[in-house]
Amino acid sequence: QVQLVESGGGLVQAGGSLRLSCAASGRIFSINVMAWYRQAPGKQRELVASITSDGNPNYADSVKGRFTISRDNAKNMVYLQMNSLKPEDTAVYFCNANVLARGWAEYWGQGTQVTVSS
């Protein structure tokens, strides 16, 4: 069974930084795209950033220039470095990955809370 576990969330003041990590575990043969989504209270879940297996990133306009996604294929991990945080970045952040285990499937982590105070 594949599991995604996030870590690194917390409370930070506006202008501060946080680094999120996500570890994929289980009988994994390959991981295609890995991504970070977020969901603020009362809002739909939205894509924050994604990265292909060969390292090509994609960002939501709202985080371009502030957030950086990266991955370590050897460790089955994905990271999100968040700088210049704003109160509107407050949300639960979810890790997402397309994983080849018993077939290709999409998996989600349980989420980690990021709160940015003004």
C-alpha positions as semicolon CSV with decimal commas, in nm:
position;residue;x (nm);y (nm);z (nm)
1;Q;0,000;0,000;0,000
2;V;0,131;0,342;-0,095
3;Q;0,131;0,624;0,158
4;L;0,219;0,991;0,127
5;V;0,314;1,169;0,449
6;E;0,362;1,546;0,466
7;S;0,558;1,739;0,725
8;G;0,683;2,092;0,782
9;G;0,365;2,293;0,824
10;G;0,317;2,543;1,102
11;L;0,254;2,902;1,201
12;V;0,466;3,177;1,051
13;Q;0,446;3,555;1,024
14;A;0,386;3,725;0,691
15;G;0,710;3,751;0,499
16;G;0,848;3,436;0,657
17;S;0,938;3,099;0,509
18;L;0,844;2,735;0,551
19;R;0,959;2,416;0,382
20;L;0,714;2,133;0,331
21;S;0,827;1,777;0,274
22;C;0,635;1,475;0,148
23;A;0,760;1,118;0,163
24;A;0,608;0,842;-0,049
25;S;0,641;0,489;0,087
26;G;0,528;0,138;-0,004
27;R;0,591;-0,099;-0,295
28;I;0,663;0,179;-0,544
29;F;0,807;0,106;-0,887
30;S;0,790;0,456;-1,028
31;I;0,646;0,801;-0,960
32;N;0,538;1,030;-1,240
33;V;0,414;1,378;-1,152
34;M;0,432;1,493;-0,790
35;A;0,242;1,799;-0,676
36;W;0,130;2,020;-0,391
37;Y;-0,230;2,134;-0,358
38;R;-0,388;2,353;-0,093
39;Q;-0,735;2,410;0,043
40;A;-0,835;2,715;0,242
41;P;-1,152;2,719;0,456
42;G;-1,459;2,752;0,238
43;K;-1,261;2,723;-0,084
44;Q;-1,195;2,450;-0,336
45;R;-0,869;2,260;-0,338
46;E;-0,627;2,421;-0,583
47;L;-0,300;2,324;-0,745
48;V;-0,002;2,510;-0,603
49;A;0,286;2,349;-0,790
50;S;0,375;2,029;-0,971
51;I;0,694;1,868;-1,094
52;T;0,754;1,596;-1,351
53;S;0,981;1,298;-1,297
54;D;1,259;1,473;-1,490
55;G;1,229;1,788;-1,280
56;N;1,016;2,027;-1,484
57;P;0,815;2,247;-1,247
58;N;0,484;2,424;-1,293
59;Y;0,340;2,688;-1,059
60;A;0,013;2,860;-0,991
61;D;0,034;3,229;-1,078
62;S;-0,030;3,320;-0,715
63;V;0,293;3,158;-0,596
64;K;0,532;3,215;-0,887
65;G;0,856;3,371;-0,771
66;R;0,785;3,286;-0,405
67;F;0,752;2,906;-0,395
68;T;0,991;2,643;-0,529
69;I;0,903;2,278;-0,581
70;S;1,173;2,012;-0,596
71;R;1,198;1,635;-0,567
72;D;1,443;1,360;-0,480
73;N;1,362;1,060;-0,696
74;A;1,600;0,832;-0,506
75;K;1,411;0,900;-0,182
76;N;1,061;0,929;-0,334
77;M;1,024;1,274;-0,182
78;V;0,889;1,609;-0,294
79;Y;0,948;1,944;-0,128
80;L;0,790;2,288;-0,135
81;Q;1,002;2,582;-0,029
82;M;0,769;2,871;0,052
83;N;0,917;3,219;0,086
84;S;0,762;3,562;0,130
85;L;0,453;3,401;0,274
86;K;0,128;3,596;0,278
87;P;-0,184;3,554;0,494
88;E;-0,369;3,436;0,183
89;D;-0,133;3,137;0,167
90;T;-0,300;3,002;0,481
91;A;-0,446;2,662;0,399
92;V;-0,407;2,290;0,444
93;Y;-0,140;2,174;0,201
94;F;-0,171;1,830;0,043
95;C;0,089;1,621;-0,133
96;N;-0,022;1,437;-0,447
97;A;0,154;1,184;-0,665
98;N;0,091;0,956;-0,961
99;V;0,246;0,629;-0,854
100;L;0,312;0,296;-1,023
101;A;0,257;0,030;-0,758
102;R;0,002;-0,238;-0,846
103;G;-0,081;-0,022;-1,147
104;W;-0,083;0,353;-1,195
105;A;-0,292;0,540;-0,939
106;E;-0,317;0,884;-0,780
107;Y;-0,244;0,916;-0,410
108;W;-0,293;1,194;-0,157
109;G;-0,134;1,275;0,175
110;Q;-0,334;1,363;0,483
111;G;-0,244;1,732;0,466
112;T;-0,042;1,973;0,677
113;Q;-0,167;2,307;0,807
114;V;0,012;2,626;0,708
115;T;-0,098;2,941;0,887
116;V;0,044;3,281;0,798
117;S;-0,030;3,561;1,042
118;S;-0,040;3,926;0,941
